[in-house]
Amino acid sequence: MTTNKNVLDVPVEFGGVSIGDTTARLGITVARGNMGLETADDTLVKRRLTVDVILGRKDDQSGQKTLMDDLDLQVSSVADTKGIRITGESIGAGLTFRLRDIDLTSLAKLSKGTGRLVVHNVADIPEAEPKTSKPPEQQRVDGPFRNVPVIEIFTPGQASALTDFGIETFGEYLDRKQKKGIHWFEDIPRIGPGVAAKMEDTDFAFWQKNPVSEGEGDDAEGESSEGEAADEDADVPAMSEAV
């Protein structure tokens, strides 16, 4: 849910810039006298900000109009914040930008300098779509052992009963179990409840020796996680945890 805020315009000291595969993070420090704890909590804890970060002009008054020709350097973009760190004298945070949205050379020039942070809008960070992975049973059906012949897993008599019925591979056996459930064996000649129980024990022992990793069998596309720039600071998630 988006929340519009009054413009925040405060002097800051910039920390280092850390760069990941797809994001870059700029550390900032604000003197306690220039930002209250409630404002910091509302603005810098798990928020998506529309910001200007300006090198220089640290001594300007909040909200002061500045001609573009007078700006030393300005980066304007959207940045995410995770949390804040609080000492007796300052409040620190990190601004994480997407590399595709900024000029990295300009951002790097802010490193270790002083200037201003101007926040035009504050919103909640959208929740990431949950990564869906197939349940273990489905992963097994679609997994790397699908084409293994049943003769390599079950006894010759059990495998012969399956192949005579048209079930040649372990994947086909798993398909049968998934479709029919606990009654998978009922219309297969020579496989009664006792034999089926023994085959299921063999099935279980096979998976203990060959576990399926989470996500195995899923399409590779979309599985890689976004490479984010590492946090330099041990940010705390909320004001109530500050010392």
Secondary structure as GFF3:
##gff-version 3
##sequence-region A 1 243
A	DSSP	beta_strand	2	3	.	.	.	ID=ss1
A	DSSP	beta_strand	8	19	.	.	.	ID=ss2
A	DSSP	beta_strand	23	31	.	.	.	ID=ss3
A	DSSP	three_ten_helix	32	34	.	.	.	ID=ss4
A	DSSP	alpha_helix	37	44	.	.	.	ID=ss5
A	DSSP	beta_strand	47	55	.	.	.	ID=ss6
A	DSSP	three_ten_helix	68	70	.	.	.	ID=ss7
A	DSSP	beta_strand	73	81	.	.	.	ID=ss8
A	DSSP	beta_strand	85	86	.	.	.	ID=ss9
A	DSSP	beta_strand	90	98	.	.	.	ID=ss10
A	DSSP	three_ten_helix	99	101	.	.	.	ID=ss11
A	DSSP	alpha_helix	104	109	.	.	.	ID=ss12
A	DSSP	beta_strand	114	124	.	.	.	ID=ss13
A	DSSP	alpha_helix	136	142	.	.	.	ID=ss14
A	DSSP	three_ten_helix	150	152	.	.	.	ID=ss15
A	DSSP	alpha_helix	156	164	.	.	.	ID=ss16
A	DSSP	alpha_helix	170	180	.	.	.	ID=ss17
A	DSSP	three_ten_helix	181	183	.	.	.	ID=ss18
A	DSSP	alpha_helix	193	209	.	.	.	ID=ss19
A	DSSP	three_ten_helix	239	241	.	.	.	ID=ss20
###
